[in-house]
Each structure stands twice: as structure tokens, then as C-alpha cells.
């Protein structure tokens, strides 16, 4: 939705929406009784369909809010491009293997994950 310029509304479940929509917030914090208008989308508490309905009504009526989330999402989505995410995974894999393997000769680190 974000890549299409559509405002994102998500429940504040434990599987990652907060990390995407409010990256500078406390990831351990979960909403229970209110809506959060985060930088890149709107979070509502899990199982609170009443608050979801409230947010949907507000967003449908408020064109400025729609535009704000459309622009912020399109600006932010570049962080999730396939190449960038793949590079992050590769760096983490190399880091984890480095913690387990003995030091390698110069130039071997980039090829190490492919030889096993």
C-alpha cells in the first residue's frame, strides 16, 4: 500500500507494523486504548475494531491527512527496496558467521557464505 501512495492503517500487533510505521518508537510498547498517528501510517490497538472504524472515517473525510500519509509513505518506502533489503540480510549472515567461524584470509569474507 505504501509503495502505491495509499495511507497505511495497521493494528499494533507484535509482528512488525510499529517498526515500519513508527521506526523511532519503542518497539516493546503496544497500544491498548488509543490510536497513534505515527510518521508513516496509523496504528490502532489489536482487536479494537471500534477504533479502526473511527480511523477509517477520519481518513476518508480528511483529504489533507490522506495526502500527508501518501507523501510520507512514498518518501519512506525506498528503504525497503529489494536490493537494499538483500544487502542487509547478507551483512547479517556474514556477521553471524563471523561470530562462529575462525578468522578468514583477506578477501575470503564475501565468498564465505557461498562455500558452505
C-alpha positions in Angstrom: 0.0 0.0 0.0 2.8 2.4 0.9 4.6 1.9 -2.4 1.3 2.8 -4.2 0.9 6.0 -2.2 -2.0 4.6 -0.2 -2.1 5.6 3.5 -1.4 2.6 5.8 -3.6 1.7 8.7 -2.5 -1.3 10.8 -3.1 -3.0 14.1 -0.2 -2.6 16.5 0.5 -6.3 16.6 3.8 -7.8 17.6 4.9 -8.8 14.1 6.4 -5.5 12.8 3.9 -2.8 11.8 5.3 -0.4 14.5 8.8 -0.9 13.3 7.8 0.2 9.8 5.2 2.9 10.6 6.9 4.4 13.6 10.6 3.4 13.4 11.8 5.7 16.1 9.3 4.5 18.7 9.7 1.9 21.5 9.0 -1.4 19.7 8.1 -3.1 23.0 5.2 -0.6 23.5 1.8 -1.7 22.3 -1.3 0.4 22.1 -4.3 -0.7 24.2 -6.8 2.1 24.2 -5.9 4.8 21.6 -4.9 5.4 18.0 -1.4 6.5 17.2 -0.8 8.8 14.2 2.7 7.6 13.5 5.1 9.2 11.0 4.4 6.7 8.2 0.9 5.3 9.0 -1.8 4.9 11.6 -1.7 2.3 14.3 -4.6 1.1 16.3 -4.8 -1.5 19.2 -5.3 -5.1 18.3 -8.9 -6.3 18.5 -10.2 -2.7 18.7 -12.4 -2.6 15.6 -14.2 0.4 17.0 -11.0 2.4 16.8 -10.3 1.1 13.3 -13.7 2.3 12.2 -13.0 5.7 13.8 -9.7 6.0 11.9 -11.2 4.9 8.6 -14.0 7.5 8.9 -11.5 10.3 9.7 -9.1 9.3 6.9 -11.9 9.2 4.3 -13.1 12.7 5.3 -9.7 14.3 5.8 -8.0 14.8 2.4 -5.0 16.6 3.9 -4.3 13.6 6.2 -4.6 11.3 3.2 -2.1 13.4 1.3 0.3 13.6 4.3 0.4 9.8 4.6 0.6 9.3 0.9 3.7 11.5 0.6 5.4 10.3 3.7 4.9 6.7 2.7 6.3 7.3 -0.8 9.3 9.1 0.6 10.0 6.3 3.1 9.3 3.2 1.1 12.7 3.4 -0.7 14.3 1.8 2.5 12.6 -1.4 1.6 13.8 -1.8 -2.0 14.8 -5.4 -2.8 18.5 -4.7 -3.3 18.8 -2.8 0.0 17.0 -5.4 2.0 19.0 -8.2 0.4 22.2 -6.3 1.3 21.1 -6.0 4.9 20.4 -9.8 5.1 23.8 -10.6 3.6 25.5 -8.4 6.1 23.7 -10.0 8.9 24.5 -13.5 7.7 28.2 -12.6 7.3 28.2 -11.1 10.8 26.6 -14.2 12.3 29.0 -16.5 10.6 31.9 -14.3 11.7 30.9 -14.8 15.3 31.1 -18.6 14.8 33.9 -19.1 12.3 37.7 -18.6 12.8 39.1 -15.5 11.1 39.5 -15.8 7.3 42.3 -14.8 5.0 42.0 -11.4 3.4 39.3 -11.3 0.6 37.5 -14.5 1.7 34.7 -12.9 3.8 32.5 -12.0 0.8 32.6 -15.6 -0.6 32.4 -17.5 2.7 28.6 -17.8 2.8 28.5 -19.4 -0.6 31.1 -22.1 0.0 29.3 -24.0 2.8 
